[in-house]
Amino acid sequence: MATQADAAEMRADESAYRTPAGAKIAAGIAAGILGGILMIGCMMVYASATDAGATMPLKALGALVYGVEALVAGPTAMLVGVLIQLALSIVIGILFAMFVSRETSTVAALFAGIIVGVALWAAMDFFLLPRANPTMAARIALMPLGYFVAHVLFGIGLAMSPTFIRIFAKERHDPVRRAPAQQILPI
């Protein structure tokens, strides 16, 4: 009788620690948006500081759709650039959040996020951009340090996933585990 009660209590404890998929998806969206905004902000500040024009990174992203004409196009190309960046950031954020949990330590999440950011930088800089968006690849070649730092910041944004998971999961359990209740039998 006691083993059945213990087994039922263990199942209840395990379900209390399970993270709903919706919480992970919401956390991935939030972390992706945060990382994307950090990345866009870094690139815009760097481009402005190097006299390339603060809007150049957004126009370069828009060149994926508009081609080289995006560099002289108006706000439409910049809006498309922002939407492309945020959409990709959200997808990567959701994927990242699926591989971490609310128990993931801050240091581990930060390390993993930065590793993902650097891996994305390498993939984008060496393989994807030259083939998919040569206009952006040419502009990024003028600011390699800023592009690298932007990806590190993106990784730091991703590292917030465990925190967002805890927020969106609305912790359903006590932080202190309770000892199993003693079963009292009548005499």
Secondary structure, DSSP 4 states (H G I P E B T S, - for coil): -HHHHHHHHHHHHHHHHPPPHHHHHHHHHHHHHHHHHHHHHHHHHHHHHTTS-TTHHHHHHHHHHHGGGGGT--HHHHHHHHHHHHHHHHHHHHHHHHT--TT--HHHHHHHHHHHHHHHHHHIIIIIHHHH-HHHHHHHTT-HHHHHHHHHHHHHHHTTHHHHHHHHHT--S-SSPPPPPPPPPP-
